[in-house]
Amino acid sequence: MSEAASARTRVQTNVKEALDRATRFGKLMVTFSHGGATHERIGVIERVEEGADGLRISGAHHASLITPSLFNSVEADRSSKMKDKYYPRLVFCDATGKAVFSIVGFEGLEPFDAAMAGCAEHPLPAAEPTPRSAPVGGTSPAPALPFDALQLAQQSGEEVVIRHGTDGFRQEWRGKIGQLKPAMGFINIIDPDFHLHLKD
């Protein structure tokens, strides 16, 4: 599908097939927003595996668990563009049509379209833009997690685990906290394979 084709479509596929296709996007971001926090894992998906507890996205840069039965549809959105580069995404929606998590391709339309080739897509109306400051998954306050506690964890040099999830999707990151920056009403952890944006 070219740039001229519909920017937003419903993809005729299931969750497992969509995740398998995402392994061919190259570098990407798996992003989940809920309750005032956005948890993002960045890198190539190495494996998608079925288990008794659901589908696992795994590899050096990913650790996510999905319950496929709670998802009703998959959408493709090719409308996001920064400067001269497109950042196409797959959006995984629950039975109410609400977006739960997304996979954003970092390498443009060509690998995204190649990976999605042969998958029927049906045009959807253009989505209303979401303000960057508004968490996609909800506006309720995040659980209390003081900035000074994150600073202590950063300064200790100890490995930490940061998990975030809800029904149908859970994701975690394990490592030492690198950059920690308050900005625009959020506390932000910025590492090469992990971003956390926590509403202050």
Contacts in CASP RR format, 6 or more apart in sequence:
PFRMAT RR
TARGET T0000
AUTHOR 0000-0000-0000
METHOD contacts of the structure
MODEL  1
MSEAASARTRVQTNVKEALDRATRFGKLMVTFSHGGATHERIGVIERVEE
GADGLRISGAHHASLITPSLFNSVEADRSSKMKDKYYPRLVFCDATGKAV
FSIVGFEGLEPFDAAMAGCAEHPLPAAEPTPRSAPVGGTSPAPALPFDAL
QLAQQSGEEVVIRHGTDGFRQEWRGKIGQLKPAMGFINIIDPDFHLHLKD
1 9 0 8 1.000
1 78 0 8 1.000
1 113 0 8 1.000
1 116 0 8 1.000
1 121 0 8 1.000
2 109 0 8 1.000
2 113 0 8 1.000
3 78 0 8 1.000
3 86 0 8 1.000
3 109 0 8 1.000
5 78 0 8 1.000
6 121 0 8 1.000
6 123 0 8 1.000
6 124 0 8 1.000
7 77 0 8 1.000
7 78 0 8 1.000
7 79 0 8 1.000
7 126 0 8 1.000
8 75 0 8 1.000
8 76 0 8 1.000
8 77 0 8 1.000
8 78 0 8 1.000
8 79 0 8 1.000
8 123 0 8 1.000
8 124 0 8 1.000
8 125 0 8 1.000
8 126 0 8 1.000
8 127 0 8 1.000
9 75 0 8 1.000
9 76 0 8 1.000
9 121 0 8 1.000
9 122 0 8 1.000
9 123 0 8 1.000
9 124 0 8 1.000
10 73 0 8 1.000
10 74 0 8 1.000
10 75 0 8 1.000
10 121 0 8 1.000
10 122 0 8 1.000
10 124 0 8 1.000
11 18 0 8 1.000
11 73 0 8 1.000
11 74 0 8 1.000
11 75 0 8 1.000
11 76 0 8 1.000
11 90 0 8 1.000
11 116 0 8 1.000
11 119 0 8 1.000
11 120 0 8 1.000
11 121 0 8 1.000
12 119 0 8 1.000
12 120 0 8 1.000
12 121 0 8 1.000
12 122 0 8 1.000
13 21 0 8 1.000
13 74 0 8 1.000
13 119 0 8 1.000
14 68 0 8 1.000
14 74 0 8 1.000
15 55 0 8 1.000
15 66 0 8 1.000
15 68 0 8 1.000
15 71 0 8 1.000
15 74 0 8 1.000
15 92 0 8 1.000
16 48 0 8 1.000
16 50 0 8 1.000
16 55 0 8 1.000
16 68 0 8 1.000
17 119 0 8 1.000
18 74 0 8 1.000
18 90 0 8 1.000
18 92 0 8 1.000
19 45 0 8 1.000
19 48 0 8 1.000
19 55 0 8 1.000
19 57 0 8 1.000
19 66 0 8 1.000
19 103 0 8 1.000
20 48 0 8 1.000
21 115 0 8 1.000
21 116 0 8 1.000
21 119 0 8 1.000
22 28 0 8 1.000
22 45 0 8 1.000
22 48 0 8 1.000
22 90 0 8 1.000
22 103 0 8 1.000
22 115 0 8 1.000
23 44 0 8 1.000
23 45 0 8 1.000
23 46 0 8 1.000
23 47 0 8 1.000
23 48 0 8 1.000
24 111 0 8 1.000
24 114 0 8 1.000
24 115 0 8 1.000
25 45 0 8 1.000
25 103 0 8 1.000
25 105 0 8 1.000
25 106 0 8 1.000
25 107 0 8 1.000
25 111 0 8 1.000
25 112 0 8 1.000
25 115 0 8 1.000
26 43 0 8 1.000
26 44 0 8 1.000
26 105 0 8 1.000
26 106 0 8 1.000
26 107 0 8 1.000
26 111 0 8 1.000
27 42 0 8 1.000
27 43 0 8 1.000
27 44 0 8 1.000
27 105 0 8 1.000
27 106 0 8 1.000
27 107 0 8 1.000
28 42 0 8 1.000
28 43 0 8 1.000
28 44 0 8 1.000
28 45 0 8 1.000
28 103 0 8 1.000
28 104 0 8 1.000
28 105 0 8 1.000
28 106 0 8 1.000
28 107 0 8 1.000
29 40 0 8 1.000
29 41 0 8 1.000
29 42 0 8 1.000
29 43 0 8 1.000
29 103 0 8 1.000
29 104 0 8 1.000
29 105 0 8 1.000
29 106 0 8 1.000
30 40 0 8 1.000
30 41 0 8 1.000
30 45 0 8 1.000
30 57 0 8 1.000
30 62 0 8 1.000
30 64 0 8 1.000
30 101 0 8 1.000
30 102 0 8 1.000
30 103 0 8 1.000
30 171 0 8 1.000
31 38 0 8 1.000
31 39 0 8 1.000
31 40 0 8 1.000
31 101 0 8 1.000
31 102 0 8 1.000
31 103 0 8 1.000
31 104 0 8 1.000
32 38 0 8 1.000
32 39 0 8 1.000
32 40 0 8 1.000
32 100 0 8 1.000
32 101 0 8 1.000
32 102 0 8 1.000
32 164 0 8 1.000
32 165 0 8 1.000
32 169 0 8 1.000
32 171 0 8 1.000
33 39 0 8 1.000
33 135 0 8 1.000
33 136 0 8 1.000
33 137 0 8 1.000
33 138 0 8 1.000
34 135 0 8 1.000
34 137 0 8 1.000
34 138 0 8 1.000
34 164 0 8 1.000
34 165 0 8 1.000
34 166 0 8 1.000
35 135 0 8 1.000
35 137 0 8 1.000
35 138 0 8 1.000
35 139 0 8 1.000
35 140 0 8 1.000
35 141 0 8 1.000
35 142 0 8 1.000
35 199 0 8 1.000
36 135 0 8 1.000
36 137 0 8 1.000
36 138 0 8 1.000
36 139 0 8 1.000
36 140 0 8 1.000
36 141 0 8 1.000
36 142 0 8 1.000
36 198 0 8 1.000
36 199 0 8 1.000
37 135 0 8 1.000
37 142 0 8 1.000
37 164 0 8 1.000
37 196 0 8 1.000
37 197 0 8 1.000
37 198 0 8 1.000
37 199 0 8 1.000
38 135 0 8 1.000
38 136 0 8 1.000
38 195 0 8 1.000
38 196 0 8 1.000
38 197 0 8 1.000
38 198 0 8 1.000
39 162 0 8 1.000
39 164 0 8 1.000
39 165 0 8 1.000
39 171 0 8 1.000
39 173 0 8 1.000
39 195 0 8 1.000
39 196 0 8 1.000
40 194 0 8 1.000
40 195 0 8 1.000
40 196 0 8 1.000
40 197 0 8 1.000
41 61 0 8 1.000
41 62 0 8 1.000
41 63 0 8 1.000
41 64 0 8 1.000
41 171 0 8 1.000
41 173 0 8 1.000
41 193 0 8 1.000
41 194 0 8 1.000
42 61 0 8 1.000
42 106 0 8 1.000
42 192 0 8 1.000
42 193 0 8 1.000
42 194 0 8 1.000
42 195 0 8 1.000
43 60 0 8 1.000
43 61 0 8 1.000
43 62 0 8 1.000
43 106 0 8 1.000
43 193 0 8 1.000
44 61 0 8 1.000
45 57 0 8 1.000
45 59 0 8 1.000
45 62 0 8 1.000
46 58 0 8 1.000
46 59 0 8 1.000
46 60 0 8 1.000
46 62 0 8 1.000
47 56 0 8 1.000
47 57 0 8 1.000
47 58 0 8 1.000
47 59 0 8 1.000
48 55 0 8 1.000
48 56 0 8 1.000
48 57 0 8 1.000
48 58 0 8 1.000
49 55 0 8 1.000
49 56 0 8 1.000
49 58 0 8 1.000
50 56 0 8 1.000
53 65 0 8 1.000
54 65 0 8 1.000
54 66 0 8 1.000
54 67 0 8 1.000
54 68 0 8 1.000
55 65 0 8 1.000
55 66 0 8 1.000
55 67 0 8 1.000
55 68 0 8 1.000
56 63 0 8 1.000
56 64 0 8 1.000
56 65 0 8 1.000
56 66 0 8 1.000
57 63 0 8 1.000
57 64 0 8 1.000
57 65 0 8 1.000
57 66 0 8 1.000
58 64 0 8 1.000
60 193 0 8 1.000
61 193 0 8 1.000
63 171 0 8 1.000
63 172 0 8 1.000
63 173 0 8 1.000
63 174 0 8 1.000
64 101 0 8 1.000
64 169 0 8 1.000
64 170 0 8 1.000
64 171 0 8 1.000
64 172 0 8 1.000
65 169 0 8 1.000
65 170 0 8 1.000
65 171 0 8 1.000
66 92 0 8 1.000
66 101 0 8 1.000
66 168 0 8 1.000
66 169 0 8 1.000
67 167 0 8 1.000
67 168 0 8 1.000
67 169 0 8 1.000
70 94 0 8 1.000
70 95 0 8 1.000
70 100 0 8 1.000
70 167 0 8 1.000
70 168 0 8 1.000
71 92 0 8 1.000
71 93 0 8 1.000
71 94 0 8 1.000
71 100 0 8 1.000
71 168 0 8 1.000
72 93 0 8 1.000
72 94 0 8 1.000
72 95 0 8 1.000
72 96 0 8 1.000
72 97 0 8 1.000
73 93 0 8 1.000
73 97 0 8 1.000
74 90 0 8 1.000
74 91 0 8 1.000
74 92 0 8 1.000
74 93 0 8 1.000
75 90 0 8 1.000
75 91 0 8 1.000
75 93 0 8 1.000
75 99 0 8 1.000
75 124 0 8 1.000
76 88 0 8 1.000
76 89 0 8 1.000
76 90 0 8 1.000
76 91 0 8 1.000
76 116 0 8 1.000
76 121 0 8 1.000
77 88 0 8 1.000
77 89 0 8 1.000
77 90 0 8 1.000
77 91 0 8 1.000
77 127 0 8 1.000
78 86 0 8 1.000
78 88 0 8 1.000
78 109 0 8 1.000
78 112 0 8 1.000
79 126 0 8 1.000
79 127 0 8 1.000
80 86 0 8 1.000
80 87 0 8 1.000
80 88 0 8 1.000
80 89 0 8 1.000
80 104 0 8 1.000
81 87 0 8 1.000
85 108 0 8 1.000
86 108 0 8 1.000
86 109 0 8 1.000
87 104 0 8 1.000
87 105 0 8 1.000
87 106 0 8 1.000
87 108 0 8 1.000
88 104 0 8 1.000
88 105 0 8 1.000
88 108 0 8 1.000
88 109 0 8 1.000
88 112 0 8 1.000
88 113 0 8 1.000
89 102 0 8 1.000
89 103 0 8 1.000
89 104 0 8 1.000
89 105 0 8 1.000
90 102 0 8 1.000
90 103 0 8 1.000
91 99 0 8 1.000
91 102 0 8 1.000
92 99 0 8 1.000
92 100 0 8 1.000
92 101 0 8 1.000
92 102 0 8 1.000
92 103 0 8 1.000
92 169 0 8 1.000
93 99 0 8 1.000
93 100 0 8 1.000
94 100 0 8 1.000
94 168 0 8 1.000
98 137 0 8 1.000
99 136 0 8 1.000
99 137 0 8 1.000
100 137 0 8 1.000
100 166 0 8 1.000
100 168 0 8 1.000
100 169 0 8 1.000
101 169 0 8 1.000
101 171 0 8 1.000
102 136 0 8 1.000
105 111 0 8 1.000
105 112 0 8 1.000
130 136 0 8 1.000
133 184 0 8 1.000
133 185 0 8 1.000
133 186 0 8 1.000
135 199 0 8 1.000
141 199 0 8 1.000
142 198 0 8 1.000
142 199 0 8 1.000
145 187 0 8 1.000
145 198 0 8 1.000
147 180 0 8 1.000
147 182 0 8 1.000
147 187 0 8 1.000
147 200 0 8 1.000
150 177 0 8 1.000
150 180 0 8 1.000
150 187 0 8 1.000
150 189 0 8 1.000
151 180 0 8 1.000
153 160 0 8 1.000
153 177 0 8 1.000
154 176 0 8 1.000
154 177 0 8 1.000
154 178 0 8 1.000
154 180 0 8 1.000
157 176 0 8 1.000
157 177 0 8 1.000
158 176 0 8 1.000
159 174 0 8 1.000
159 175 0 8 1.000
159 176 0 8 1.000
160 174 0 8 1.000
160 175 0 8 1.000
160 176 0 8 1.000
160 177 0 8 1.000
161 172 0 8 1.000
161 173 0 8 1.000
161 174 0 8 1.000
161 175 0 8 1.000
162 172 0 8 1.000
162 173 0 8 1.000
162 174 0 8 1.000
162 189 0 8 1.000
162 194 0 8 1.000
162 196 0 8 1.000
163 170 0 8 1.000
163 171 0 8 1.000
163 172 0 8 1.000
164 170 0 8 1.000
164 171 0 8 1.000
164 172 0 8 1.000
165 171 0 8 1.000
173 193 0 8 1.000
173 194 0 8 1.000
173 196 0 8 1.000
177 189 0 8 1.000
177 191 0 8 1.000
178 189 0 8 1.000
178 190 0 8 1.000
178 191 0 8 1.000
179 188 0 8 1.000
179 189 0 8 1.000
179 190 0 8 1.000
179 191 0 8 1.000
180 187 0 8 1.000
180 188 0 8 1.000
180 189 0 8 1.000
180 190 0 8 1.000
181 187 0 8 1.000
181 188 0 8 1.000
181 190 0 8 1.000
182 188 0 8 1.000
182 200 0 8 1.000
185 199 0 8 1.000
185 200 0 8 1.000
186 197 0 8 1.000
186 198 0 8 1.000
186 199 0 8 1.000
186 200 0 8 1.000
187 196 0 8 1.000
187 197 0 8 1.000
187 198 0 8 1.000
187 200 0 8 1.000
188 195 0 8 1.000
188 196 0 8 1.000
188 197 0 8 1.000
188 198 0 8 1.000
189 195 0 8 1.000
189 196 0 8 1.000
END
